[in-house]
Amino acid sequence: MDAGVFVSRNEAEATSFGSALELYAKEVTSKKRSSVSELSRINALQRHPLALRSLASIRGSDMANYRDTRLREGLAHSTVRRELALISHVFTIARKEWRMESLSNPVELIRQPSVDDSRERRILSADVWTLKDTKLVCEHLDELEMIRRHSRSPELPKIMTFATETAMRRSEITSLLRINVNLEKRVALLPMTKNGSARGVPLTSKAVAVLSSLAERDDGRCFKSRPDSVTKAFADAITDARNAYTEGLTLHLKQKKLTQDKIDKQISDDTYLMDLRFHDLRHEATSRLAEIFPLHELTKITGHQDTRMLMRYYHPKIEDLAKKLK
């Protein structure tokens, strides 16, 4: 104390983790664009037994136990990492801004769950068998066209086309304002994106056609749908499309005199319309645009801040790369 290096632990010992979470929600989370999802995580943490403990008493072993328990409960590794990142930032803010300089960050002492959430899902094509006038008819359709045909939402097919033409995120599409679109210059402006910056998106002729077909709305938005409704409509359309696909394929295989076991095996191994998410349309669009633009220009279109992040979305077909070789 005489030397001036003593740091009091009184504040950290008198403040519970639950109180710190409450203060963090008020001072930090409320100012974030992703406040809704983070508030949900904070509410869950406040119901955890750790919330009753003082900040000074929480150790790395407590965080390791928390990590292992959450993983055993079946949570995804990426979800647990986000929870740990939130806890870590609470301790960082407490040490830097709430006069708790003696406080150590227990999350820094443990291993983070490994996460590899990159996807290589591209849009597939297949022979689709449909029954028309008691006769099986075959069409070669890609998954997007099949989903469009079975969409219960009249707007979903237009949103899907727009997504694959622009590589825009679901939230960016549904929040797009008509005032920020210049159809003559074929540009859409996004004033605020996920990474906190604005960007302009060049529009293809198909994207312009989609926007031109939309009726003007009182709220100024281009599309009526909200993000959650797009996700639900897309999932419903995939379910209906997959059921129709397997029904037609089953009839076709029965005509070929295959046994039921072989039919079931072939259908279970068929990946058409399986494990497809709306966000995969952004992957598909990015891979298509990469055939036109070099990567440094592509980052400006997709909004990725560096090419390393972009490479998670860029998945060219090897056969297409082979065609470029002499």
HELIX and SHEET records of a PDB file:
HELIX    1   1 ASN A   10  ALA A   14  1                                   5    
HELIX    2   2 PHE A   17  GLU A   27  1                                  11    
HELIX    3   3 THR A   29  LYS A   31  5                                   3    
HELIX    4   4 SER A   35  GLN A   46  1                                  12    
HELIX    5   5 PRO A   49  LEU A   52  5                                   4    
HELIX    6   6 LEU A   55  SER A   57  5                                   3    
HELIX    7   7 GLY A   60  ARG A   72  1                                  13    
HELIX    8   8 HIS A   77  GLU A   97  1                                  21    
HELIX    9   9 PRO A  106  LEU A  109  5                                   4    
HELIX   10  10 GLU A  143  ARG A  149  1                                   7    
HELIX   11  11 LEU A  156  THR A  166  1                                  11    
HELIX   12  12 ARG A  170  THR A  174  1                                   5    
HELIX   13  13 ARG A  178  ASN A  180  5                                   3    
HELIX   14  14 SER A  205  SER A  212  1                                   8    
HELIX   15  15 PRO A  227  GLN A  255  1                                  29    
HELIX   16  16 GLN A  260  ASP A  269  1                                  10    
HELIX   17  17 ASP A  280  LEU A  289  1                                  10    
HELIX   18  18 LEU A  295  THR A  302  1                                   8    
HELIX   19  19 THR A  307  LEU A  310  1                                   4    
HELIX   20  20 ILE A  318  LYS A  323  1                                   6    
SHEET    1   A 2 SER A 125  LYS A 132  0                                        
SHEET    2   A 2 LYS A 135  ASP A 142 -1                                        
SHEET    1   B 3 VAL A 181  ASN A 182  0                                        
SHEET    2   B 3 VAL A 187  LEU A 190 -1                                        
SHEET    3   B 3 ARG A 199  PRO A 202 -1                                        
END                                                                             
